[in-house]
Amino acid sequence: QVQLVESGGGLVQAGGSLRLSCAASGSIFSIYAMGWYRQAPGKQREAVAGISNGGTTNYADSVKGRFFISRDNAKNTVYLQMNSLKPEDTAVYYCTLGPRLGCPDYWGQGTQVTVSS
C-alpha cells in the first residue's frame, strides 16, 4: 500500500512563496507519475501540476510560470514550488501518485495553503 504525506502548507501574503513536499512510501515511487491537485472552498478539485516518471511536466494554465513541480526519486519525494502566490491559490493541496500523468490512484491527506491579500 502506498502512503503519501504532504507538508509545507501554511499562511502567506500575496506575492510570497511556499514549497510543498510529498513523501511517498514504497519502492515503486520512481516508476509512477506524481501530481498536485487542489480544492478551494465551494469549488471542484482541479489538477495543478504533474510530473511523469521520466520528468515530463504539465501545469494548469492558472499556475504556469509561477508553480514548478519536481521530484527526487532517491528520496521518494515530489515538490511543488509556488511563487507569486495569489489569494485565488488558497486551497487544500493534495499530492497524488498514479501510473501516468492525470491518472491518480493514490491521494495524500492534503495540506492547507492560504494566501492573504
Buried (B, 14 or more C-beta within 10 A) or exposed (E): EBEBBBBBBEEBEEEBEBBBBBBBEEEEBEEBBBBBBBBBEEEEEEBBBBBBBEEEBBBBEEBEEBBBBBBEEEEBBBBBBBBEBBEEBBBBBBBBBBEEBEEBEBBBEBBEBBBEE
